[in-house]
Amino acid sequence: MPARRGDIPDRRRELRDRHEDGHHLHHLVWRLGPGVRVCGSAVLGGGIGPRAWILNAQVPGGYPRLDPDRHLAEIAAAEGLTGPGAGLMTAADVAAYTTGHDGGVTATVTAGLGVRGWAAAPETATPAPPRPGTVNIVVTLPAALSDAALVNAVATATEAKVQALLDAGLDCSGTPTDAVCVAAPEPGPGGGEPFAGPRSTWGARIARAVHTAVLAGARTAG
């Protein structure tokens, strides 16, 4: 049986706002519903598994809390989100999100690049405390992917991010705490698409969509 196809339309992405401690902040919500798996590095609900929603929440610069997963859960509850979900956090302006589309794939990016550098940086004696991720990527696609392909899709999205940052003229591979989530339908009995590298059908679409969204965000935020 061929891999199942699903529908994760853009209309499930909503831009919302809230007030916290005197700050007017925004967050993006994807109400995925049943039958969707997410693979990613989200601080809340990271890993691979069924997810009913994704949340990308803006927080103030100098974020003081030490429990981001609990904070994200509180925001999700206020939105009426139930069941397992994935939550990302950023100090970037979420309302300035950018998108890329290719062959059914949608990439949504929030980019803040004030703190950036290369992944393979020299070790420091006193590492700086981690900050909320500032380049967050959420990819949705209508094709079911195998476990390996989901992991491959995250790697492909990351490669495309770096390419876009270089194309934007930035001397970096990202920020210290970037995050990526890929959402796809759960595979049927026949399993999902086995590959999502940049030269596979769906991986190429993911790469192009992410590159478009990151390049637009980097040119605005860089």
Phi, psi and chi 1 to 4 in degrees:
 res  aa     phi    psi   chi1   chi2   chi3   chi4
   1 MET       -  133.7  178.5 -178.5  -66.0      -
   2 PRO   -68.3  158.4   25.0  -33.9      -      -
   3 ALA   -58.3  140.1      -      -      -      -
   4 ARG   -71.3  144.0 -172.5  173.4   67.6 -177.7
   5 ARG  -104.5  146.0  -64.9  -68.8 -173.1  -93.4
   6 GLY  -133.0 -170.6      -      -      -      -
   7 ASP  -133.8  114.8  179.7   28.5      -      -
   8 ILE  -124.1   76.4  -51.4  178.7      -      -
   9 PRO   -71.2  157.4   25.9  -32.4      -      -
  10 ASP   -59.1  -27.0  -70.2  -13.0      -      -
  11 ARG   -64.8  -14.4   67.3  174.5  177.3  -88.6
  12 ARG   -78.1   -6.9  -65.2 -171.6 -174.1  177.3
  13 ARG   -92.6  126.1 -179.7 -169.9   58.6 -139.1
  14 GLU  -126.3  139.4  -54.5  169.1   40.3      -
  15 LEU   -95.4  121.5  178.5   64.1      -      -
  16 ARG  -122.9  163.3  -51.5  -80.4  -70.8  173.1
  17 ASP  -133.0  163.7   66.9  -13.2      -      -
  18 ARG  -156.6  166.8   68.8 -170.0 -167.2  -79.2
  19 HIS  -120.0  128.5  -70.2   83.3      -      -
  20 GLU  -137.0  122.1  -72.0 -177.4    2.8      -
  21 ASP    50.0   42.6  -58.5  -37.5      -      -
  22 GLY    83.6    1.8      -      -      -      -
  23 HIS  -105.2  138.1  -62.0  -79.1      -      -
  24 HIS   -95.4  113.8 -176.9 -155.5      -      -
  25 LEU  -124.9  162.1  -56.4  167.6      -      -
  26 HIS  -123.5  158.9  -67.5   87.1      -      -
  27 HIS  -148.7  151.3   51.8  -87.4      -      -
  28 LEU  -102.4  138.9  -72.9  165.5      -      -
  29 VAL  -127.4  132.1  177.8      -      -      -
  30 TRP  -111.7  116.7  -71.9 -102.6      -      -
  31 ARG   -95.3   92.3  -58.5  177.1 -167.2  -87.4
  32 LEU   -78.3  -32.9  -57.9  173.9      -      -
  33 GLY    77.2 -170.5      -      -      -      -
  34 PRO   -76.3  162.0   28.4  -35.1      -      -
  35 GLY    82.2   19.2      -      -      -      -
  36 VAL  -124.3  136.6  176.6      -      -      -
  37 ARG  -108.0  148.1  -68.3 -158.7  -54.9  167.6
  38 VAL  -126.8  137.2  172.4      -      -      -
  39 CYS  -120.6  128.9  175.2      -      -      -
  40 GLY   179.9 -178.7      -      -      -      -
  41 SER  -108.0   25.1   57.1      -      -      -
  42 ALA   -58.7  145.2      -      -      -      -
  43 VAL   -68.4  -28.2   66.2      -      -      -
  44 LEU  -115.1  124.5  172.2   67.3      -      -
  45 GLY    71.6   28.1      -      -      -      -
  46 GLY   -70.9  171.5      -      -      -      -
  47 GLY   102.1 -154.1      -      -      -      -
  48 ILE  -123.0  131.1  -59.0  177.8      -      -
  49 GLY   168.4  174.2      -      -      -      -
  50 PRO   -62.6  135.4  -17.7   30.3      -      -
  51 ARG  -138.7  134.3  -58.2  -70.9 -175.6  -93.8
  52 ALA   -91.8  -14.0      -      -      -      -
  53 TRP  -160.0  160.6   49.4  -92.2      -      -
  54 ILE  -130.2  140.6  -60.5  173.8      -      -
  55 LEU  -129.7  130.1  172.3   69.2      -      -
  56 ASN  -121.3  104.3 -175.6   15.0      -      -
  57 ALA  -107.7  134.0      -      -      -      -
  58 GLN   -82.3  138.5  178.6 -175.5   -1.8      -
  59 VAL  -129.2  160.6  -63.9      -      -      -
  60 PRO   -67.6  154.9  -13.5   27.0      -      -
  61 GLY   -60.5  146.6      -      -      -      -
  62 GLY    71.8   33.3      -      -      -      -
  63 TYR   -47.4  121.7 -178.1   66.7      -      -
  64 PRO   -91.4  -17.5   33.3  -34.6      -      -
  65 ARG   -77.0  149.9  -68.2 -176.5   60.8  159.2
  66 LEU  -108.8   10.3  -59.8  176.8      -      -
  67 ASP  -129.2   61.7   57.3  -13.6      -      -
  68 PRO   -59.3  -33.8   20.9  -32.3      -      -
  69 ASP   -64.1  -41.0   53.5  -17.3      -      -
  70 ARG   -68.2  -39.2 -175.1  171.0 -177.6  176.6
  71 HIS   -61.3  -45.5 -172.4 -172.8      -      -
  72 LEU   -62.5  -39.1  -73.9  162.8      -      -
  73 ALA   -62.8  -35.6      -      -      -      -
  74 GLU   -66.5  -42.4  -68.0  167.6   -2.3      -
  75 ILE   -64.8  -41.9  -61.0  169.8      -      -
  76 ALA   -61.5  -43.0      -      -      -      -
  77 ALA   -63.3  -39.3      -      -      -      -
  78 ALA   -65.1  -25.3      -      -      -      -
  79 GLU   -86.0   -3.1  -78.1  -71.7  -11.7      -
  80 GLY    77.0   19.7      -      -      -      -
  81 LEU   -80.5  131.1  -58.4  173.6      -      -
  82 THR  -127.5  164.1   59.0      -      -      -
  83 GLY    78.7 -178.1      -      -      -      -
  84 PRO   -69.3  141.6   26.8  -34.3      -      -
  85 GLY  -148.0  176.3      -      -      -      -
  86 ALA  -122.7  131.3      -      -      -      -
  87 GLY  -124.4  128.6      -      -      -      -
  88 LEU  -114.1  160.5  -55.2   88.6      -      -
  89 MET  -138.3  145.2 -168.8  168.8  -82.8      -
  90 THR  -154.0  151.3  179.0      -      -      -
  91 ALA   -92.1   -1.4      -      -      -      -
  92 ALA   -72.5  162.2      -      -      -      -
  93 ASP   -74.9  103.6  179.4    6.1      -      -
  94 VAL   -65.4  -30.1  167.3      -      -      -
  95 ALA   -65.1  -17.2      -      -      -      -
  96 ALA   -95.8   25.1      -      -      -      -
  97 TYR   -59.8  153.4   72.0   91.3      -      -
  98 THR  -123.1  157.7   54.9      -      -      -
  99 THR  -132.8  157.0   59.4      -      -      -
 100 GLY  -137.1  144.4      -      -      -      -
 101 HIS  -132.4  138.6  -52.5  -87.7      -      -
 102 ASP  -159.4  115.4 -166.3  -71.6      -      -
 103 GLY    55.5   37.6      -      -      -      -
 104 GLY    96.5  -11.3      -      -      -      -
 105 VAL   -91.1  136.3  174.6      -      -      -
 106 THR  -122.4  129.9  -63.6      -      -      -
 107 ALA  -113.8  129.2      -      -      -      -
 108 THR  -118.1  128.5  -55.5      -      -      -
 109 VAL  -129.0  136.0  168.8      -      -      -
 110 THR  -113.9  126.6   52.9      -      -      -
 111 ALA  -128.0  121.8      -      -      -      -
 112 GLY  -132.3  121.0      -      -      -      -
 113 LEU  -119.8   29.4  -68.0  156.1      -      -
 114 GLY   -67.1  -32.0      -      -      -      -
 115 VAL  -116.9  106.3  179.5      -      -      -
 116 ARG  -144.9  166.5   59.7 -179.2 -174.9 -100.1
 117 GLY   176.3 -164.0      -      -      -      -
 118 TRP  -100.2  145.6  -67.5  101.7      -      -
 119 ALA   -60.1  -46.0      -      -      -      -
 120 ALA   -89.9   75.4      -      -      -      -
 121 ALA  -100.8  153.5      -      -      -      -
 122 PRO   -60.7  147.2  -20.7   32.1      -      -
 123 GLU   -69.3  140.7 -176.7  176.1    1.5      -
 124 THR  -112.2  151.8   59.1      -      -      -
 125 ALA   -68.0  -34.0      -      -      -      -
 126 THR  -126.9   84.4   54.7      -      -      -
 127 PRO   -61.0  143.2   22.5  -32.6      -      -
 128 ALA   -71.0  148.6      -      -      -      -
 129 PRO   -63.1  144.9   22.0  -32.2      -      -
 130 PRO   -64.5  145.0   23.5  -33.7      -      -
 131 ARG  -111.8  161.4  -58.3 -170.0 -178.2 -168.2
 132 PRO   -57.0  139.9  -23.1   32.1      -      -
 133 GLY   -55.3  137.2      -      -      -      -
 134 THR  -111.9  -10.5   51.2      -      -      -
 135 VAL  -121.3   99.0  178.6      -      -      -
 136 ASN  -106.2  133.1  -76.3  -16.1      -      -
 137 ILE  -122.6  126.0  -59.0  169.1      -      -
 138 VAL  -119.8  121.6  174.4      -      -      -
 139 VAL  -113.2  131.4  175.2      -      -      -
 140 THR  -121.8  141.0   59.7      -      -      -
 141 LEU  -147.4  156.9   67.0  152.2      -      -
 142 PRO   -90.4    1.0   32.5  -35.7      -      -
 143 ALA  -103.1  132.4      -      -      -      -
 144 ALA   -68.6  140.8      -      -      -      -
 145 LEU  -123.1  145.4  -58.4  177.7      -      -
 146 SER   -67.6  169.3   68.8      -      -      -
 147 ASP   -56.6  -46.8  -75.5    0.5      -      -
 148 ALA   -63.5  -39.3      -      -      -      -
 149 ALA   -68.6  -34.1      -      -      -      -
 150 LEU   -61.7  -45.6  -83.1  170.9      -      -
 151 VAL   -62.7  -42.6  174.1      -      -      -
 152 ASN   -60.9  -37.3 -154.4  174.4      -      -
 153 ALA   -63.8  -38.9      -      -      -      -
 154 VAL   -63.7  -42.5  170.6      -      -      -
 155 ALA   -64.4  -41.8      -      -      -      -
 156 THR   -62.9  -43.6  -64.6      -      -      -
 157 ALA   -61.3  -38.1      -      -      -      -
 158 THR   -67.8  -41.8  -57.8      -      -      -
 159 GLU   -60.1  -43.2  -70.5 -177.6   43.4      -
 160 ALA   -66.5  -34.4      -      -      -      -
 161 LYS   -60.8  -48.6  175.3 -162.0   72.3  174.1
 162 VAL   -62.1  -43.3  175.9      -      -      -
 163 GLN   -58.0  -42.8 -178.8 -178.3  -13.6      -
 164 ALA   -66.5  -39.7      -      -      -      -
 165 LEU   -63.4  -41.1  -66.4  174.1      -      -
 166 LEU   -66.7  -40.5  -65.1  177.1      -      -
 167 ASP   -65.1  -24.4  -73.3  -13.2      -      -
 168 ALA   -82.4   -1.6      -      -      -      -
 169 GLY    85.8   17.7      -      -      -      -
 170 LEU   -97.2  138.4  -60.2  175.7      -      -
 171 ASP   -94.2   71.0 -171.1   23.4      -      -
 172 CYS  -165.9  165.1   66.2      -      -      -
 173 SER  -106.1   -5.5   58.7      -      -      -
 174 GLY   150.6 -157.9      -      -      -      -
 175 THR  -109.2  167.4   81.6      -      -      -
 176 PRO   -64.8  -20.1  -23.3   34.6      -      -
 177 THR  -133.5   39.6   47.5      -      -      -
 178 ASP   -62.0  156.0  -66.9  -12.4      -      -
 179 ALA  -138.5  150.6      -      -      -      -
 180 VAL  -134.2  138.0 -178.4      -      -      -
 181 CYS  -131.7  135.2  -79.0      -      -      -
 182 VAL  -119.7  124.5  176.8      -      -      -
 183 ALA  -113.6  129.9      -      -      -      -
 184 ALA  -147.5  156.9      -      -      -      -
 185 PRO   -61.1  150.4  -20.5   31.0      -      -
 186 GLU   -65.2  140.2  -67.9 -177.8  -15.9      -
 187 PRO   -73.7  151.5   24.4  -31.4      -      -
 188 GLY   -81.5 -168.1      -      -      -      -
 189 PRO   -58.0  -28.7  -23.9   33.5      -      -
 190 GLY   -80.4   -1.9      -      -      -      -
 191 GLY    83.9  171.1      -      -      -      -
 192 GLY   -96.8 -179.0      -      -      -      -
 193 GLU   -55.7  133.8  -61.6  -75.1  -16.6      -
 194 PRO   -82.3  -16.9   28.4  -33.8      -      -
 195 PHE  -131.0  146.7  -54.9  113.0      -      -
 196 ALA  -144.7   28.4      -      -      -      -
 197 GLY   -71.9  168.9      -      -      -      -
 198 PRO   -65.7  -11.6   19.0  -29.6      -      -
 199 ARG  -108.5    4.2  -69.0  -61.7  170.3  -95.8
 200 SER   -83.7  165.3   67.1      -      -      -
 201 THR   -59.0  -54.1  -62.4      -      -      -
 202 TRP   -77.8  -32.7  -71.8  102.2      -      -
 203 GLY   -64.0  -39.9      -      -      -      -
 204 ALA   -63.0  -39.9      -      -      -      -
 205 ARG   -66.6  -41.2  -66.5  170.2 -178.8  175.2
 206 ILE   -60.0  -46.2  -70.6  168.3      -      -
 207 ALA   -59.8  -45.7      -      -      -      -
 208 ARG   -67.3  -40.5  -71.0 -170.9  -67.0  -95.4
 209 ALA   -65.3  -44.5      -      -      -      -
 210 VAL   -65.1  -43.4  170.0      -      -      -
 211 HIS   -58.3  -44.8 -178.0  -87.9      -      -
 212 THR   -60.4  -46.6  -64.0      -      -      -
 213 ALA   -69.5  -42.8      -      -      -      -
 214 VAL   -68.3  -40.3  173.8      -      -      -
 215 LEU   -61.2  -43.9 -176.0   60.0      -      -
 216 ALA   -63.4  -42.7      -      -      -      -
 217 GLY   -68.0  -39.4      -      -      -      -
 218 ALA   -66.5  -37.6      -      -      -      -
 219 ARG   -67.8  -26.9  -75.8  174.1  170.3  166.7
 220 THR   -83.9  -41.7  -60.5      -      -      -
 221 ALA   -93.4  -20.4      -      -      -      -
 222 GLY   -70.1      -      -      -      -      -
